[in-house]
Amino acid sequence: MEAFLFSTGIVALAEIGDKTQLLALLLAARFKRPLPIIAGIFVATVLNHALAGSLGSWITSLVSPNVMRWILGGSFIAMAVWILIPDSIDEEDTRLQDKLGVFGATVVAFFLAEMGDKTQIATVALAARFDSLLGVVMGTTVGMMLANVPAVLVGEAAAKRLPVKWVHGAAAALFAVLGVVVLSGVELGF
């Protein structure tokens, strides 16, 4: 349960102002069809994060716990810095609708936008940290949905009112603290 809750919180915070949230806003403004957009975000996230989580779990089987501690600690600290860098998206990410429909365009655009994204890398690291692939994938997916569904439903006007710098700062602080804790070797029980 800890893997699920921690993964949900970390990704929900990290996703605020992320390029995939901006993509959700753009898709909502362009297509004005929230249900297929939300369904597409869900499918793309489950697929992408299942692959990322599997990679994280696999990595833990290859390296010693001490090496993994350094990899994870460094990864979490790098994530803290990366979260503070604003994202942008290209308008081309939304041009797939003509060929695939709103749902298909959303699945493809979100899956590709998540490749190498902060939340995908976080999913790899979280799956390597926790011994619960399902809990991590479910948690990161719920975190993505918590950040992106309101963006789709409420639209760009509300997103501009969110204190994005504060949210990014909180997420960065969480990643930094987790990185320092992992590097120090302190076991928190999660």
N, C-alpha and C positions, 0 to 999 in steps of 0.2 A: 504494500500500500504506500510505503514511503517513496518508492520509485515513481509511482503514478503521481502522487501529490507534488513532489519536488519537480518532476518533469513538466507537469502542467503549469506550475507557477513560473518556473524559469522561462519556458517558451512563451507563455502569454505576455510576460514583461518584455522579453527580447523582441517579440514580433511587433510591438508598438512602433510605428514609423518605419518598419522594415519594407523592403521593396515588394514583398508579396502582399502586405497590407495596402500599399499604394496601388498595386495591381488590382486588388479587390475593389478599391474605390473607383478605379478607372473602369473596370468591367461593369460595376453597378451603374455608373453614370452613362456608359455607352449603351448597354443592352437593356437596362431597366427591367430585368427579369431575375429577381433575387433567388428564387428557389433553385433553378438550374445552376446558378453561380455557386450557391452554398453547397449543393451536392457535388459539384465539380471540385471545389476546394477540398471537401472531405475525402473524396476518392484519391485525388492527387497527393494529399498529405499522407493518407494511410499507406499508399504505395511507396512514396519517397521515404518516409520515416521507417517503414518496415525494412527497406533495403539499408538505410543508414544504421538502424539499430542492429541489424544482423552483422554489418561490418564491425561495429563496435564490440559486439559479443565475440566475434571471430578473433579480433585483435587480442583480446584478453587471453585467448588460448595459445597465443604465439610467444608472448613475452612473460618474463618473471614478474611477480607482484611488485618488486622494487622498481623495475624499469617502468612498469605501468603507472606506478605512483608518480614518477617524474613526467611521463607523457601526459597523464591526466591533469596534474597540477599546472604544467605549462600550457596545456590546451585551455583550461578554464581561465587562466590569467590572460591568454591571448584573446579569448572570447570577450573578456571584460573590456579590453581596448577596442576590439572590433565593433562592439555594440555602440560605442560612442561615435562611430563614423556614419553619417547619414546615407541612406540609400536613395536611388532614383530608378525609374524604369523607362523603357522605350515604348513608344506607342505601337511598335510592331508586335509586341507581346499580345495585343488584343485583335490582330487582324485575321486570326484563324477562324473567326466566327462564320465567315462566308462559306468555308469548306466543311466545318465540323459542327456547326450549331453552337449555341451558347454553352451547353454542358461540355461538349467535346473540346471547345476552345479553352474553357476554363481549366479542364483537366490537363491539357497539354501545356498551357501557359504556366500554370502553377507548378506542375511537375518540373518543368525546365527552369523556372525562376528559383526553385528551391535547390537546384543542383549547386553545391558549393556554398550555399547560403549559410548565414549564421545559425539558423535553427536546425539545418541539416547537420552541420558540424557539431552543434550542441547535442543532437540526438545520438551521434556516434559516440561522443564523450560520455554522455549519460548512460548509454547502454554498456559501455566499458566499465563504468563506475558501479552500476547496480547489477545485481544478479537476477534481473527480471526484465527480459526483453519485452514481453507483453505489457508489463506495467509502464515501461519507458515509452513504447510506441503509442500506447493508449494515452498516456499523459501528454506527450508532445503533440499528439493529434488534437486532444481537447484544448491544449494551450493555443494552438493555431486557430481553432474554431472560436475560442473565446475572444481572440483579438480580431479575427477577420469577419465573423458573422455581423457584429455591430457595424463594421465598416461598410458591409454590403447593405445592411438594412437602413442605416442612418445616413450614409453618404458622406461626401467630402466636407460638407459644412461643419458637421460635428467633429470630424477628425482634426480639423484645424484648431479646435478649442482644447484638445487634449494637451496636457503639459508634457510633450514628447521628450524634451530634454531631461525633465525630472524622472520620467519613466525609464529612459535609457540609462540615466545615472543610477537608479535603483537596481536595474538589471545588471549593469556593469559591476556595481558593488557586490551583488550576490555572487557573480562569477568570480570576482577577485577574492572574496572571502573563502569561497569553496576551493579555489586554487591554492591559497595559502594553507588552508586546513589539510588538503590532500598532500601537499609538499611537506608539511610538518610531520606527517605520519599519524596524526591524531585520528582515532576512529570515532566517528559520531554515531554509528549505529544505523546509518542509512546507506 
